Amino acid sequence: MKTSDLPHGESKKALNFPHFPTRHQAVVWRNWGLVPVERIARVLKTSAECVRTLGSDMGLRYDDSRCPIWLERGFLTIIRRNWHLLPYEQLLELLEWTPEQLAFVLKEDDFFWVKLGRLKPEAEPVYYAPLTEDEARRTEILRQRQAEYFPEDGQEAADPPFAFLDRYGKQHPMAANNGRELRLAYAYSAVYGDPLLNEKLDPYPDGLLAEYAASGVNAVWLQGTLYTLVPWFGDSSYSDGWQTRLENLGKLCHRAARHGIRIYLYLNEPRSMPPEFFKDRPSWRGAEAKDGLSVTFCTSQKEVVDALRDGVSELFRRVPELGGILTITMSENLTNCCSRPQDLVAPCPVCSARGAAEVVAGVNRVIAEGVHRVKPEADVIAWTWGWFPEWDERAVELLPKDVRLMCVSETAVVTDAQGIKGEVLDYSISKVGPGPVARRLWRKAQECGLETVAKVQLNNTWELSTVPYIPVPGLVERHLENLRRAGVNNLMLSWTLGGYPGGNFELLVMPKEELAVKHFGSSAAPSVLEAWGHFDRAFEYFPLHMVSQLYTGPQNFGPSDLLFAAPSGYNATMTGFPYDDLDAWRGNHYPADIFEDQFRKLSEGWGDGMKRLEKARGFIGPENAMAFEELWNVAEAAYCHFRSTYLQIAFVRRRADGDVLPILREEIELARRLYRVTRCDSRIGFEASNHYCYMANDLKEKVLNCLQLAEK
């Protein structure tokens, strides 16, 4: 594969970052401490000593000790922060990757190409050049500003990035929940793409499994692609490494079982393949994507169905300790012939005639048959994500009785922001479920004799993904109680985000009043409960309709998101780059003034909660000090994110003709506050499927950005 074969998408000029004197200094800044200086030097065609000097002149403290873990577990962060700076050739050199490696990550690492906006900005090659007199003067100003606004920067962070990995298993365990109800979570820190190929990237270390077991979790999941685990359609290069993956999966299942935890695989099958794959299998060919890049396996064909069933059976024969499977049959991935809307695919005439209900139920039936003829007690969970109301109940009727039906609990909960009605699709804690869609399908499942499962998010959501948990236990507790009343006791606790082994998960085994006393002592508990109540009420102001606010809004990046003096011309992307795209942030649904006002109310209410939490500090004893500081850091980071979101909305609305200096000043202060939190809590800014959405240098860059705009 050649570099030119990598995807480019729409042709668009890369953004400039005028708060840096030169572009090559931006490259040094954004890769400092993430990529070894020797490698940065090769990219810029200069010496390592020159790169160190460039960093020192900008006030950066040299420390390359954590570069290996960034390159192993933070490569998405590295790609994202260089996306507008480097062309593909230099980006590959920076990562020391082949084009094939980058192509795989862009395609398979949780829709990363989508998160990057489906386009590679046109960035000119960046090379070192001696600074001009004016550039040297501006560099000195930059260094002085760093010293002024971040005087603590010369000291080592108390909790550097990824340090939380070393703390697994060292927390004080709670009493485990030994009930039979399913409690299924995703690893807080797993590498999403292909962790089973590299044993070093263990998605579930023993310490994490121990903490999950102590929190009441009895099952964990990771994603799998069947042809990378079993060559179900025959030996080919597509299945390279499958034996290694299966061996590592078996080891993982065995280790997890020692903690009373089962391993589940998320399968989104059968995965579509490039058109050339079907040259030797023309009868297997189904619907074709209209972009011409992929074609489905037609599950109306007996040969396909038999091969898929046999492949799933072989998976369980080789890994008998595997606990179960959860499926999505309608997703962003093209899988069965009815998995995507017909405006995106050239339909398969056979499957179109059968109808989506039969095709979707049929795929789940085949997978269940493959599992249960080898391991009858294994779980098969059919997730209704993306099913359409025109046929979803018919699909439930067609499912075999040994399948569990899972629905997103909060789907179709009605929202109201100052009279503007909306509706939840997924990923919400602020709007308490269950909603009407889940209730309807669970009733149908119960009538058909199927067990039911609720997919929820207890710790965090895309409403705020970059804290380990959102401290709103009252909202979470209310949702759990509603599910109990609905007769749904099996829970999938998180998607790829929200898997922190603590936080709101603890509500599974203990009410919030007991948790407050346990963690903070009886004297401080009343003030903590009062603060939590303020957080609950404030968070309900989150303006939510469908998913645009969740995926594109700046709340997941908070003060790290840069401001632009004039419209950037870029559209916000799915959890990747918010840019300054207010229309996408508000989902083209909420009027801009109401959208802004909702975040103002949210942040002010959260600020009131912080005052109550500060009051609790005076009652905290030495034995509870660590737990209190953890809660404080999480709540403080959440405040910075919500308040910055309000300010960014206000800035975009006022930048053309309003006085934005007060906004810039407050954004600077928020960046400084969040910077202090990140230095003492390495979980802040992290989310498993995006790695770190920001780091300390990004918050320092935001200050430079605001100061440069203020000068204008």
N, C-alpha and C positions, 0 to 999 in steps of 0.2 A: 504493500500500500504506500502511496506517495502522499506527501503533505497536501498537495493540491486536491487529493480525494476527500479530505476532511470537509464537513459541511460548512457552508458560508452563509446561506440564507440571503436576506435582503442586503443590498449594498448600502452601507451607511458609515459615515466618517466617525471615527472614535472621538470620545469626549476629551476635552482639554481640562487640566487641573491647574489653574493659574496661581494657586496658593503655593506651588513649588516654583522655584526660580527656573529649573530646567526639567525636561521630561526624564532624563537619566537619573536625576535625583529622586524623582517619584518612584522609579523602579527600585532604587536602593532602599528608600524608606519603606515601601510596601512589602519588600521581601526580607527586611532586616530581622534576623533571628529565626526566620522560617526556612530559608535556603542558605547554605554555606556561602560565605563571601567569595570563595574561590569560584563557585559556580556562577554567581552574579557577575563576577569579573569576566568570565568567559563570554557570557551573554552580551555584556557591554563592550567587549573587546578592549579590556584594560587589565590592570594588575589587581590582585587581592589587596595589596597595600593601599592602592588608590581608592578602592571601594571602602576600606576601613576609614580612610581619611574623609571621604565624602560623608559617611555616617557620622563620624565624630564632629565634623563641621556643622552638621545639622542638630547636634546635641544628643545623638543616639549612643547608648552604652553598648559596647560590643559584647555579645554572648551568643555563640553558635551551638551551645550545648544541647538545645532542644530541637535542632534542625531534623535529626533522624525521625523523631516522632511526628513532626509536622509533615514530612514527606510520606510517612506511612499512614497516618490517620487524619491529616489535615489537608490533603491534596486538593480537595474541592475549594477550600478557602484560598489556597495559592492560585488556582485557576481563576477564581472569581475576581480577586484583587488585581490580576494582571490582564483581565479580559479586554480592557480599553487601552492598555499600555503597550502590549507586545503582539506582534503578528504570530501566527502559528509556529513558524520556524523557530523563533526565539523562545516561545512558550515551551515547546518540546525540549529545547536545549536546557531551559531552566529546570524542568522536571526530570530530565534525562530519560524521557519516554520515547517509544516509537509511535508513529502515527496510529498503528493498530491499538495501542494501549489507550490513547486519548479517544479514539473513535468508540471503543468499548465503554469507557466511562461516560461519554456524552450520551450514548444510547441507553445503557443499561443501569446506570447509577441513579435510580429513582427520577427519571425524566430530566436529567441534568441539562440537556440541550434545551428543553422547554424552559427550565428555570433561568437559563442564560438569555432567553428571548428569541430562540430559534434564529439567531444571526450572530456572526462574528464581526464585530466592528472593524473597520479598515484602519488598522494602526500601522504607521510607518515604522521601520526598524529603528531601534533606539541604541545609540552608541555613545560612549564617553567622549566628551570634549572638554578641554580646560575652560574654567569659568571665566566669563568676561568680568570686567570691573563692576558692572552693575549687578551681575548675577552673584558675585562674591559679596557685595553689599547686602543684597536681599537674603543671602544665605545666613549672614551674620544676624540680621534681624530675626530670621526664623529661629536661629539658635537661642537668641535672647528671649524670644517669646516662650519657647519651651521651658527655659529655666524659670521664667516668671510664673507661668500658669501651672507647671508641673514640677515643683521643686523636689518632690519625692522621687522623681524619675531616676536619680542616681543610685537609688537603693534597689536591691533585688526584691522582686515581688514575693509576698509571703506565700502565695499559692499560685505558681506559674501555670500556664496553659497545660491541660491534660493531667494536672496533678491529682485530680479527683480519681483517676484510674488506680492510684496507689492506695486509696482508702477503702476500697471494696472489702467487706467482711470485717471491718474494724469499727463499724457503728454498733451501738447497743441494740441487740435484737429485741423484737417484741415477741409476744406469744403468737405462734403460727395459727392460722385458721385451718383446722383439719377437716372441714366440711367437704362434701363431695361436689359442691358447686364449682363450675369452671371459673378460674381467675387467670386469664391469659394476658401476658404483657410482652412488650418488645424491649430488647436490650437498650438501656439508656445510652450506651456508647458504641454499639456495634457498627462496623463498617458495612454499608448496605450492599454494595455491588456483588462481591464474590468472596465472602469471608472464609468459606469452606476450603478454598484452594490453598490458602496460606494459614497454616496452623498457628503462626505467631499472632494473627489477627483474631484470636479467639473471641467470638462475640459474647460468650457467657463464661467468664472466668469463675472459679469456685467461690471467690468472695462475693461476687455479684449474685450468684445462685443462692448462697446462704442468706443474703439480705432479702432476696425475693421471697424465699421460703418463710423467713421470719415476718414478712409483711403480709402473709396470707396468699401470696401468688403460688399457684400449683402447676402452671404451664407457661411456656415462653415460645415465641415463634421467630422464625427467620424466613426470608423469601428464598424460593428456589425456582430454577427453570429446569423442567424435567429432562430435556435433552443434555443438560450439563451434569446430570446426576445418573441418568440411565440412557444409553443410546437406543431409545425406544423406536426410532425409525431407521435403525441400522448404523453400523460403524461409519463415522465421518469425522472431519476435523471439528465440526460443531461441538462434538462431545469430548474433545481433548481434555484430559485431566479428570474424567468422571470417577475413576477408581479412587483417586486421592480425595475428591470431595466426599465420596461415600464413606471412605475410611474415617475421615475427620468427623463426619456427621454421626457415625456410629460411636466414636469416642465421646462426642458431646452428649449424645443420648445417655450413655452409660454414666458419665459424670453427673448429669442432671438428675438421674434417677436416684443417686445417693442422697440428694437433697429433697427427694419426694416431688420432683418437678419433671413434667413430660415436655418433650420437644415437639412442636408442630411446625409443619412447612406451609407457607402460603404459596399456593400454586395458581397461576393465571394462565391456564392451558386450554387447548394446545397453542403455543406461541406461533405467530405467523413467521414466515421465512421469506428470503429474497426470491424473486420469480425464477431465477435460474435453478433453485433447489428442485423445482417441480418438473424439470425437463425429463428426468428419469421416472417420475411418478405422476404422470398427467391426470390419472383418475383421482388423485388425492387433492387436487387443486380446487379451492373454493373461491371466496370473494377476493377481489383485488383492490387494494387501496388505490384511490384515484391519483395519488402522487407516483404510483408505479413502483414503489420501493418494497412493498411486501404483499404477500398473498397468504390467505388462511388455509388451514387444513379443513376440508369439508367433512364435518362430523355426521353427515348423512351417508357417508360411504362406509361400508362394512370393514374394509381393510384399515381405514383410519381408526375407527372405533375399536377394533380388535387390538391394533398396535398400541393405542393409548391405554386401554385397559391392562394389557400385558405389561406395559412400561411401569404403570403405577404398582402393579403386583410385584414386579421385580424390585422396585424400590423398597417395598416392605419386606420382601424376602431377604434382601441384603442388609437391611437395617431394621431388624424386628423390634427394637426398643423404641422406634419412632411412635410418638403418642397420637398423632393425627394429622389431618390436612384441613386447611381452610381455603376455600376457593373464591375467586371473583370471576364472574363470567361476562360482566359488562364493565369494561374499564377503559382507561386511556390507551392501553395496549390493544392492538388488533389480535383477536384470538379466534373464536368461532365465527361462522359466517354472519351471525346476527349481532356481533359484539359492538359494532360501531354504527352510527346513523348512516342511512343510505346515501346521504349527500357526500359522505367521505369514502364510500366504497362502491365498486361496481358489483351489484348484488349477485349472490349465488342463486340460480333459479330453483334448485332443488330445496335448499334451506328456506328460501323465501316462501315456497309453497307450504312447507311444514309449519312455518310461523315461529316467532321468537320464543314463545312459551315452551314449545316442544324441543327446540334446539338447545335452549339454556338448561332446561331440566334434564335433557338427555346427556349433556356434558357432565353435569353433576352426578347423574345416575351411573355413567360409565366409570368415573373416578371412584365413586363409592363401591361399585362392584369390584374394581381392581384392588382397593384397599381391603375390603371385608372378606374376600375369598382367601386372603392370606392371614389377616388379623381382624377377626370379627369384632373385637372389643375396641378397636381404634376409632377415634372420633373423625367424622367427616362433617364439616360445617360449611353450608352453602350460604354465602353472604349475598344479600339482595342489593348490594350497592349498584346503582345504575339501572335497576329493573324499572320497567315502565308500568304505570298503573293500568294501562289498557290490557295487560296480559299477566301481571305479576301473580295474581291469585290462582290463575290457571296453572302457572309454573309450579306453585306450591303444591297444588293437587297432584301434579305429575311426579313429584319427588318421591324417592323410596322412603320407607318409614324409618330406616336406620341412618337418616341424615338429620342433622340439627339445622334449624333455620336461624340465621343471624341478620338482624336489622340494625342500622344506625338509629340509636334511640331518639335523638332530638330532631330528626328530619321532619320538616313541615310545621315545627313550632312557630306560631305567629309572633312577629316582633313589632314593636311600636316605638318610634322615635319622634316625639312631638307631633303625633298624628300621622306620620309617614309609616304606613304598614310595610312589613317585609316578611320574609320566611327563611327559616334555617334550612340549609341543605345538610351540613355536616360540621364537625369540629367546633362545637360550642360548649363552653361551660357557663357562659353568662346567661344563656337562655335554657332554662331547666326543662328536660324532657321527662317522660317520653312524649313524642308527638303522634299525630293521627295516623301517619303511614305505618310506623312500627306497630302501633296498637292493632291496626287493622290486619296486618300480615301475621302478627303473633296469634291473633284470634283464629285466623284461617289455619295456621300451622297446628294449633292445639286441636282444632276440629278434625284435622287430618292425622292426628296422632304423632306429630313431630315435636321433639323438644325444641326449646327456643333459647336464643342467646341475644344479649344486648351488646352492641359495640358502643362504648362510651369513651370519653377522654376525662380521666379523673385528675391528672396532675397538670397538664397544660394542653393548649390547642394552638392553632395558627392565630388565635386571638392574641397570644403572646407565647411564642415557642422557645425563647432564648433565656428563660429562667427554668430551673428544674421543676418547679411547680408554682402555680398561681395560688397564693394563700387566701382562698375563698371557701373555707370548709363548710360554711352554711349552705352555699349553693350546691356543692357536691353531695352533702348529706341529704338535702331535699330530693335530689335526683335519685339517689340510691333508695330512699324510702318510697318514692313513686314507683320504681321498678318492682320493689317487693310487693306493693299493692297490686301491680299488674300481673303478678305471678311469674315474673322473669327473674331468675336467680343466677343464671350463668352469664358471666361478663367477660368480654374482651376489653381490657382496661386501657389500651392505647394502640395507636398506629405507630409509625416510626418515631413519633414524638410523644413525650409524656411518660416515658418508661422509667423515670427516676425511682429507685427502690426506697421510697419514703414519702414525705410530703403528704398529699391527700390520700395516697394508698393506705395510710394508716387508719383512715376512716372505715376501711373494710373490717377492722377488728376492734375498733374502739370509738365511742362517740367523741365529738370535739371537746366537750367539757372535761372528759377524762384525759384526753390528749393534752389539753392546756395545763392541767395539774401535773401530769407525768413529766412534761418537758420543761415547764417553767416554774413549777412550784405553786402551792396553794395561795400564797400572797400575791403573786403576779398574775395568776390565771384570770381573775376578773377583768383586768385591764387588757390582757391579750385577747380575751373573748370579745371585749368591746371593740378593739381594733379590727378583729376579724369581721365583726358585723358591719363596720364602716366599709371595709374592702368589698364585702358581699354586695352591699347596696350600690356602691360606686360602680362596680364591674357590670351591673345590670344596665348601665347607660351605654355600653358598647353598641354602636350602631351596626346592625348586622342584617344583611339580606343576601341570601345565597352564599357565594364564596369569594366574590371579588375583594371585599374588604380584608378577608382573611389572607388571601394569597398575595395581593399586590400592595396592601397598605404598608406604611413605614413602621408600624408598631412592633414588628419583629426585629427591626434594626435600631429603632430608637434614636438616640443622639448621634449614632455613628453615620446615619444617612446624610450625605452631603446636600447642601443647598446650592441653587443655581440662580444667578442674577437675572437670567432670561430663560425662557423655556428651553429645556435640553433637547427636545425633539424626539426623545426616546419614550417608548411605552413601558410601563411597569410590567415586570415579569413575575411568574409564579414563584413566590418565596425567594427570588434571586436578587433583583434590583428594583427597588421602589421608584428610583429616579424622582421626578417631580410631577408625576402623572395623577393629578388630583381626580380627574374624571374616572380613572380606573379605581383609585382608592375608594371613592364613594359608590362604586359600582354603577355609575351613570343612573343612580337610583335616588340617593338622598340629595336634596338641595345643599349646595356647598355651605351655606350659613348654618343649617341645622346639623350637618355632619361635623362642622367645626365645634358647634356648641355642645354636642354630645360628648366629644372628647374633652372639652373644657370641664364639663360637669364630672366626667369620670375622673380626671386628674385631680380636680379640687376635692372631690369626695375621698379619693385615695390619700391625698395629702392630709385630710382630717384624720384618717386612720393612722397615718404615720405619727401624728401628734399623740394619739392614744397609746400607740406602741412605745413611744418615747417615755410616756408616763409609767409604763410597766417596768422600764429599765431599773428604776429605783427599788423595785421589790425583788430583783433577780439575785439569787445567791450564787456563790462560786460554782456549785455543782450544776447549775443551770445556765451558766454564762455562755458556754459554747453553743448550746441549742438556741439561745436567744439571739446571739450574733448571726447565726445561720438564718433565722427567720428575718432578722433586720435586713441583712444583705439582699435576700430575695425580694422582700417588700420594697426596699429602696430602689433596686433595679427596676422593678415593675413600675414604680412611680416615674422614674426617669423616662421609661419607654412611653408610657401613656401621656405624660406631659409634653414630651418632645413631639409626639404625633400631633397633638393639638397645635403646637407652635409651628410645625411644618405645614399644616393645612393653612394656618393663618398667614404664614410667609408667602406661600404660593398665591394666595388670594390678594395679598397687599403689595407684592414686590414691584408691580408696575408703577404705582402712584401713592403708596402708603408709607408711613413711617415704620420701617422694619427694624430700626436700631434696638428697641426694647426686646424684640424677638431674638435678635442675634445675641444680645447680652445674656438672656436667659438660656439660650441654647448652649452658650459657652459654659455657663455654670452647671447645666445638666451633664454635659460631656465630662466635666471635671469630677462631678459627683459619681457618675457611673464608672469613670476611670478608677477611682479609689476603691469601688466595690469589686471591680474585676481583678484587682491586684490581691485581694484577700479571699476571693472565691472563684476558683477556676471553672466552675460550672456556668457562670454567667456568660452569655453570648454563644454557648454551645448548643447544638441540636444534631442528633445523630445523622440524619440524612443530608444535612448541609454543612456538617462539621462546624467550625466557628463562623458565625455570621459576622462577627467583628472581633477585634482584639484591641489591646491597649493603644497601639499606634494609630488605629482608626479614630479613636476618640481624641487623640492629640491632633490628628489631621483635621478633624472637624473644627477644632478651635482655630487652626490656621485658616480654614475655609471661611469661618465666620468673621475673623479679623480682616481678611482680604475683602470680603463683601462690605464690611463696615467702612473700609477706606473708600469704597466707591460712592 
